[in-house]
Amino acid sequence: DIFETSRGADHPETAKGLNNLASLYVHMERQEEALAMFERAAEIFGVVYKDHPVTAQAYDNLGALSLSLGFGEKAEEYLMRAKQISEATLGADHLFTANILVNFGVAQHAFGKLQEAKAAFTKAVGIFNLHPGKADFQLAIALGNLAELTTDLDEADEAKRYFAEAAAQWRRYGGDNDPRAQACESRL
């Protein structure tokens, strides 16, 4: 309300405030309220900035939350839009594009589109590997997702390789006793 009063309902600062408040609401487990705020923020950013990284971020947030709430078609639509904007504005090999690809892969996996999910996760891993040391956490997550997916595809050898790579990455990120590394190793 503060931003709407001082800047106007359609001002980018209002959208930024809505986006930040929505993120807080997600952490407070008030997802339905957060969803409405993310939707409004994405709408404002889309009008004001058009195809801009901040608009892609808004659609990525909206897609990830929509997926967690079970709104599959909407999630896929929002994540596809985020991916398109990010690739066009930042490039296909940008770290932000890779993060969107991971969310897109999770959505595709959830919808049973396993080959599409594999392509998204594989591309994300490739991008993260282009930027060593800058995305260790994200790389570990993407490798873990790829390991789970290849398990679902009955590609046991690939799954083991990805679980091993994910475990090694979690150790680089979180140390020798990282429980996520141990969880991956238990799947070998």
VOMARPA-344837 format. One line per 10 residues: number of its first residue (from 1); their letters; for each residue x, y, z of N, C-alpha, C, CB. Coordinates in steps of 0.001 Angstrom, whole numbers, plus 500000, padded with zeros to 6 digits. Glycine has a CB too. Example, Ala and Ser with C-alpha at 12.3 -4.5 7.8 and 13.67 -1.06 7.14 Angstrom:
% VOMARPA-344837
1	as	513190 494310 507800 512300 495500 507800 513200 496700 507800 511308 495527 509046 ~ 512850 497750 507080 513670 498940 507140 512900 500030 507870 514084 499402 505725
This chain:
% VOMARPA-344837
1	difetsrgad	500809 498799 500000 500000 500000 500000 500852 501265 500000 499080 499999 501193 ~ 501997 501215 500673 502859 502394 500741 503322 502788 499346 504071 502132 501653 ~ 503802 501797 498583 504278 502103 497234 503133 502530 496328 504994 500894 496636 ~ 501988 501884 496450 500847 502256 495615 500421 503686 495894 499673 501301 495849 ~ 500459 504080 497167 500063 505432 497543 501072 506461 497064 499894 505533 499048 ~ 502359 506167 497259 503380 507161 496922 503786 507148 495453 504593 506938 497768 ~ 503783 505979 494815 504276 505872 493438 503181 505596 492414 505305 504789 493358 ~ 502116 504963 492825 501057 504590 491898 500951 503081 491769 501299 505216 490534 ~ 499773 502608 491424 499493 501172 491378 500287 500441 490306 498027 500947 491149 ~ 500681 501135 489246 501376 500488 488134 502845 500888 488031 500679 500815 486843
11	hpetakglnn	503421 501375 489102 504823 501809 489106 505729 500603 489363 505063 502915 490184 ~ 506912 500556 488732 507817 499421 488961 508240 499257 490420 509046 499579 488109 ~ 508306 500358 491175 508632 500236 492606 507510 499517 493352 508877 501634 493233 ~ 506282 499716 492910 505150 498986 493491 505301 497502 493193 503797 499519 492938 ~ 505661 497180 491953 505865 495778 491574 507000 495160 492380 506162 495661 490070 ~ 508081 495901 492556 509211 495403 493342 508782 495130 494782 510379 496413 493315 ~ 508019 496050 495361 507508 495849 496716 506591 494639 496807 506768 497087 497185 ~ 505721 494467 495817 504832 493298 495780 505634 492006 495678 503852 493402 494600 ~ 506652 492025 494834 507495 490848 494648 508192 490476 495961 508539 491102 493537 ~ 508756 491471 496638 509447 491218 497906 508479 490732 498978 510163 492485 498384
21	laslyvhmer	507322 491353 499052 506326 490939 500035 505819 489527 499732 505153 491933 500060 ~ 505641 489222 498465 505213 487873 498076 506250 486839 498502 504980 487795 496551 ~ 507529 487151 498323 508589 486226 498754 508512 485983 500253 509981 486778 498380 ~ 508273 487034 501010 508110 486893 502460 506895 486022 502776 507965 488281 503130 ~ 505793 486251 502077 504582 485468 502309 504795 483989 501998 503437 486013 501469 ~ 505594 483691 500986 505902 482288 500681 506584 481651 501883 506803 482171 499415 ~ 507552 482355 502461 508272 481821 503622 507381 481730 504858 509486 482688 503929 ~ 506327 482520 504885 505366 482469 505992 504250 481462 505714 504767 483860 506239 ~ 504370 480744 504592 503383 479753 504164 502002 480361 503909 503270 478663 505206 ~ 502018 481529 503323 500790 482208 502900 500811 482283 501366 500669 483656 503551
31	qeealamfer	500868 481089 500761 501094 480974 499327 500013 481613 498459 501215 479546 498970 ~ 498774 481459 498836 497694 482009 498005 497809 483529 497908 496313 481617 498579 ~ 498117 484178 499034 498296 485630 499010 499532 485999 498197 498411 486187 500443 ~ 500583 485203 498362 501823 485445 497617 501576 485319 496119 502927 484460 498059 ~ 500788 484335 495727 500511 484119 494307 499883 485359 493680 499587 482907 494119 ~ 498904 485937 494353 498247 487140 493823 499243 488291 493690 497074 487559 494734 ~ 500150 488413 494650 501156 489480 494584 502154 489237 493458 501898 489596 495919 ~ 502607 487990 493313 503517 487668 492209 502842 487930 490859 503975 486193 492299 ~ 501554 487584 490750 500829 487822 489498 500788 489307 489169 499400 487263 489586 ~ 500472 490107 490166 500384 491560 489952 501752 492140 489603 499819 492260 491208
41	aaeifgvvyk	502797 491686 490295 504154 492167 490013 504557 491821 488583 505164 491562 491012 ~ 504298 490586 488166 504650 490170 486803 503890 491003 485774 504349 488669 486599 ~ 502635 491278 486063 501823 492095 485158 502422 493498 485015 500366 492184 485671 ~ 502773 494113 486136 503345 495470 486096 504681 495461 485365 503525 496033 487526 ~ 505566 494536 485734 506874 494472 485081 506722 494239 483577 507731 493358 485706 ~ 505774 493390 483202 505558 493113 481785 505124 494339 481007 504533 492032 481625 ~ 504296 495167 481619 503839 496390 480960 504958 497431 480920 502603 496962 481681 ~ 505631 497619 482050 506632 498681 482154 507927 498322 481431 506925 498978 483614 ~ 508439 497113 481672 509758 496733 481153 509707 495821 479926 510540 496051 482235 ~ 508544 495282 479630 508395 494319 478531 509312 493112 478765 508718 494991 477160
51	dhpvtaqayd	510103 492754 477770 511018 491612 477892 512322 492078 478532 511292 490961 476500 ~ 512399 491954 479820 513535 492429 480618 513826 491358 481666 513235 493836 481294 ~ 515070 491235 482127 515373 490221 483147 514491 490301 484396 516808 490346 483559 ~ 514107 491504 484807 513253 491614 485995 511871 491003 485722 513109 493099 486426 ~ 511418 491101 484487 510150 490470 484108 510308 488952 484106 509679 490969 482714 ~ 511438 488477 483600 511708 487032 483620 511729 486510 485050 513048 486719 482923 ~ 512358 487257 485962 512406 486847 487369 511003 486761 487949 513259 487827 488191 ~ 510170 487733 487615 508797 487731 488122 508033 486503 487628 508067 489014 487696 ~ 508197 486171 486350 507526 484982 485812 508106 483693 486395 507639 484957 484286 ~ 509401 483679 486653 510015 482506 487278 509449 482299 488685 511556 482661 487332
61	nlgalslslg	509370 483373 489466 508778 483287 490808 507341 482781 490729 508819 484664 491510 ~ 506598 483345 489812 505193 482984 489639 505050 481528 489208 504529 483904 488612 ~ 505909 481095 488307 505859 479710 487840 506202 478716 488928 506794 479522 486682 ~ 507254 479006 489692 507666 478094 490761 506575 477967 491821 508976 478578 491406 ~ 505982 479087 492213 504918 479029 493220 503669 478353 492652 504573 480446 493721 ~ 503321 478648 491415 502154 478001 490794 502329 476490 490770 501934 478530 489362 ~ 503544 476039 490464 503821 474604 490444 503630 474001 491829 505247 474336 489941 ~ 504152 474671 492847 504043 474124 494205 502595 474093 494688 504892 474946 495174 ~ 501753 474949 494115 500336 474970 494483 499483 474044 493619 499804 476379 494383 ~ 500114 473377 492645 499388 472422 491821 498741 473006 490585 498358 471775 492628
71	fgekaeeylm	499105 474232 490224 498568 474862 489018 499523 474604 487862 498351 476393 489228 ~ 499515 473359 487386 500501 472901 486427 500544 473661 485119 500265 471503 486141 ~ 499392 473853 484492 499384 474525 483191 499880 475954 483306 497982 474510 482590 ~ 499425 476644 484342 499867 478020 484559 501362 478049 484840 499089 478668 485721 ~ 501838 477117 485666 503266 477065 485993 504089 476894 484731 503560 475920 486979 ~ 503676 475972 483883 504408 475723 482642 504422 476976 481759 503782 474539 481878 ~ 503290 477633 481664 503180 478859 480864 504116 479947 481406 501717 479369 480855 ~ 504092 480164 482715 504926 481207 483317 506414 480885 483176 504567 481383 484795 ~ 506776 479635 483406 508187 479253 483315 508688 479315 481876 508395 477847 483879 ~ 507853 478949 480926 508237 479064 479518 508471 480534 479166 507147 478448 478597
81	rakqiseatl	507596 481394 479646 507749 482834 479382 509037 483355 480021 506523 483625 479922 ~ 509316 482953 481251 510546 483371 481929 511770 482917 481147 510594 482810 483362 ~ 511739 481678 480688 512851 481107 479914 513065 481887 478618 512584 479616 479599 ~ 511993 482171 477907 512098 482912 476644 512696 484300 476857 510721 483035 475985 ~ 512220 484993 477873 512726 486343 478142 514192 486292 478549 511891 487029 479243 ~ 514533 485365 479430 515915 485274 479898 516872 484938 478760 516032 484227 480999 ~ 516492 483981 477934 517348 483621 476796 517523 484800 475841 516758 482418 476041 ~ 516447 485552 475618 516505 486678 474681 517294 487858 475239 515100 487129 474326 ~ 517190 488100 476537 517820 489292 477110 519197 489030 477706 516932 489869 478167 ~ 519389 487877 478313 520661 487583 478983 521512 486576 478229 520401 487070 480374
91	gadhlftani	520858 485754 477430 521564 484737 476665 521254 483340 477157 523047 484978 476723 ~ 521407 482391 476258 521081 480993 476558 522037 480373 477566 521090 480174 475287 ~ 523241 480940 477732 524232 480368 478647 524409 481179 479926 525559 480248 477948 ~ 523449 482019 480256 523522 482833 481469 523073 482013 482681 522652 484107 481324 ~ 523668 482295 483832 523308 481566 485058 521828 481710 485399 524151 482059 486230 ~ 521262 482877 485184 519848 483059 485481 518989 482181 484580 519452 484529 485324 ~ 519374 482077 483316 518659 481190 482397 518738 479751 482898 519240 481298 480963 ~ 519903 479353 483399 520058 477996 483936 519137 477762 485125 521512 477747 484347 ~ 519010 478750 486007 518105 478603 487151 516664 478408 486692 518201 479827 488071 ~ 516263 479161 485686 514912 479005 485142 514753 477620 484528 514614 480099 484089
101	lvnfgvaqha	515788 477145 483830 515732 475806 483232 515530 474727 484294 517013 475524 482442 ~ 516141 474898 485461 515939 473921 486538 514472 473918 486960 516855 474239 487757 ~ 513896 475095 487182 512480 475160 487551 511600 474588 486442 512070 476612 487856 ~ 511936 474900 485200 511189 474369 484062 511301 472846 484024 511701 474981 482737 ~ 512496 472324 484279 512697 470875 484316 511884 470210 485412 514163 470557 484510 ~ 511835 470845 486578 511022 470311 487681 509557 470241 487251 511174 471191 488962 ~ 509095 471296 486584 507706 471305 486110 507470 470194 485092 507357 472669 485490 ~ 508371 470056 484132 508210 469018 483114 508227 467627 483749 509318 469131 482051 ~ 509108 467430 484722 509177 466145 485429 507843 465872 486129 510348 466140 486461 ~ 507315 466884 486792 506042 466726 487500 504897 466387 486547 505710 468000 488270
111	fgklqeakaa	504968 466874 485308 503914 466625 484326 504123 465328 483566 503834 467772 483352 ~ 505206 464606 483883 505489 463358 483190 506153 463542 481841 504236 462595 483012 ~ 506595 464741 481553 507303 465029 480294 508795 464818 480556 507010 466509 479776 ~ 509162 463547 480671 510490 463198 481171 511618 463582 480223 510553 461730 481440 ~ 511430 463423 478938 512497 463794 477998 512709 465310 477972 512164 463285 476581 ~ 511617 466070 478054 511731 467525 478104 512432 467957 479385 510343 468184 478004 ~ 512104 467285 480487 512758 467585 481763 514246 467282 481688 512112 466786 482904 ~ 514573 466146 481081 515985 465766 480961 516753 466797 480138 516117 464370 480320 ~ 516159 467242 479058 516820 468256 478223 517049 469546 479011 515979 468549 476962 ~ 516053 469963 479789 516186 471195 480576 517263 471050 481647 514844 471563 481227
121	ftkavgifnl	517241 469938 482396 518249 469726 483445 519650 469606 482851 517917 468465 484259 ~ 519770 468884 481738 521079 468696 481105 521647 470032 480638 520972 467720 479917 ~ 520795 470849 480035 521252 472172 479588 521649 473028 480785 520150 472882 478765 ~ 520869 472986 481864 521200 473771 483060 522546 473346 483634 520102 473620 484126 ~ 522777 472043 483745 524057 471541 484255 525200 472043 483376 524058 469989 484311 ~ 525015 471991 482074 526039 472482 481155 526349 473956 481371 525601 472260 479725 ~ 525312 474750 481579 525510 476186 481818 526231 476403 483144 524154 476936 481816 ~ 525779 475718 484200 526440 475881 485500 527916 475502 485411 525738 475025 486573 ~ 528221 474475 484629 529615 474046 484472 530461 475074 483716 529666 472711 483745 ~ 529821 475946 482955 530543 477019 482267 530997 478116 483231 529664 477623 481177
131	hpgkadfqla	530427 478108 484438 530691 479162 485422 531164 478545 486740 529422 480025 485654 ~ 532316 477867 486738 532755 477171 487951 532919 478126 489136 534070 476447 487689 ~ 532428 477656 490284 532545 478427 491510 531484 479490 491700 533859 479062 491553 ~ 530699 479781 490674 529686 480831 490781 528292 480286 491057 529661 481646 489518 ~ 528111 478988 490896 526774 478410 491035 526859 477008 491624 526053 478374 489674 ~ 527722 476816 492624 527923 475478 493186 526633 474880 493742 528973 475529 494279 ~ 525883 475673 494482 524633 475210 495082 523638 474805 493994 524027 476305 495986 ~ 523478 475677 492992 522529 475408 491917 522940 474189 491095 522402 476627 491013 ~ 524256 474032 490877 524739 472868 490131 524412 471586 490886 526260 472971 489882 ~ 524607 471588 492193 524297 470400 492995 522811 470053 492897 524694 470625 494469
141	ialgnlaelt	521962 471063 492963 520519 470832 492847 520173 470266 491468 519738 472143 493098 ~ 520724 470871 490419 520433 470410 489057 520901 468977 488848 521095 471331 488027 ~ 522090 468643 489365 522588 467268 489244 521692 466291 490002 524032 467172 489769 ~ 521236 466687 491185 520322 465837 491949 519010 465612 491215 520049 466450 493309 ~ 518486 466681 490618 517256 466549 489829 517465 465632 488633 516773 467923 489353 ~ 518610 465772 487984 518924 464924 486834 519080 463468 487270 520208 465413 486135 ~ 519665 463248 488440 519805 461887 488967 518437 461262 489240 520648 461895 490256 ~ 517552 462017 489878 516197 461513 490155 515454 461212 488854 515398 462538 490996 ~ 515584 462109 487898 514899 461934 486623 515398 460703 485882 515080 463167 485756 ~ 516721 460519 485813 517246 459356 485092 516883 458061 485819 518777 459465 484931
151	tdldeadeak	516699 458134 487136 516176 456978 487870 514768 456656 487370 516166 457250 489407 ~ 513935 457689 487242 512568 457495 486751 512536 456989 485310 511791 458798 486852 ~ 513568 457296 484547 513660 456832 483160 514299 455448 483054 514456 457827 482331 ~ 514590 454825 484198 515251 453511 484250 516616 453530 483568 514368 452452 483595 ~ 517302 454639 483697 518662 454778 483175 519620 454703 484363 518843 456130 482372 ~ 519782 453480 484894 520482 453270 486161 521929 453753 486145 520452 451815 486516 ~ 522655 453477 485081 524059 453891 485032 524186 455415 485037 524742 453311 483786 ~ 523338 456066 484245 523350 457531 484232 522956 458081 485595 522403 458072 483147 ~ 521937 457494 486199 521479 457960 487507 522602 457874 488531 520268 457142 487979 ~ 523315 456748 488550 524427 456595 489494 525497 457653 489259 525041 455194 489376
161	ryfaeaaaqw	525798 457900 487996 526812 458919 487677 526367 460291 488177 527077 458969 486150 ~ 525099 460625 487957 524604 461935 488396 524520 462026 489919 523230 462213 487785 ~ 524131 460931 490585 524129 460951 492053 525544 461153 492586 523528 459641 492617 ~ 526526 460492 491956 527924 460653 492384 528397 462090 492155 528842 459664 491625 ~ 528057 462658 491003 528439 464043 490714 527745 465011 491669 528097 464403 489258 ~ 526475 464755 491965 525745 465612 492902 526363 465531 494291 524258 465215 492957 ~ 526707 464319 494735 527336 464155 496051 528647 464929 496117 527585 462662 496355 ~ 529461 464813 495077 530742 465533 495043 530513 467044 495068 531553 465138 493788 ~ 529514 467485 494345 529223 468921 494306 528725 469411 495662 528181 469231 493216 ~ 527864 468628 496329 527399 469022 497663 528569 469097 498636 526336 468032 498183
171	rryggdndpr	529531 468193 498516 530711 468238 499390 531535 469502 499121 531586 466976 499184 ~ 531678 469864 497861 532399 471103 497536 531672 472304 498128 532546 471269 496002 ~ 530358 472257 498074 529563 473384 498555 529441 473389 500080 528179 473350 497926 ~ 529123 472231 500662 528778 472193 502087 529757 471473 502992 527476 471565 502240 ~ 530854 470972 502452 531840 470289 503281 531660 468780 503269 531764 470797 504696 ~ 532634 468105 503882 532679 466639 503844 531474 465963 504488 533921 466161 504521 ~ 530854 466605 505462 529739 465979 506180 528374 466495 505733 529898 466205 507663 ~ 528314 467077 504565 527043 467619 504093 526016 466491 503971 527226 468345 502732 ~ 524867 466617 504650 523863 465546 504605 523272 465325 503210 522749 465857 505573 ~ 523276 466355 502383 522762 466189 501016 523698 465303 500204 522592 467564 500323
181	aqacesrl	525011 465426 500467 525979 464549 499798 525758 463108 500238 527435 464992 500105 ~ 525532 462922 501525 525298 461576 502051 524016 460982 501476 525226 461604 503584 ~ 522986 461809 501330 521726 461325 500748 521940 460874 499301 520639 462429 500809 ~ 522731 461621 498557 523031 461228 497165 523835 459936 497137 523807 462351 496432 ~ 524817 459822 498026 525650 458616 498052 524847 457380 498435 526807 458796 499025 ~ 523802 457563 499227 522977 456415 499612 522218 455844 498416 521991 456817 500710 ~ 522162 456600 497326 521441 456167 496123 522353 455473 495118 520772 457357 495461 ~ 523657 455402 495428 524613 454787 494488 524533 453279 494526 526038 455230 494802
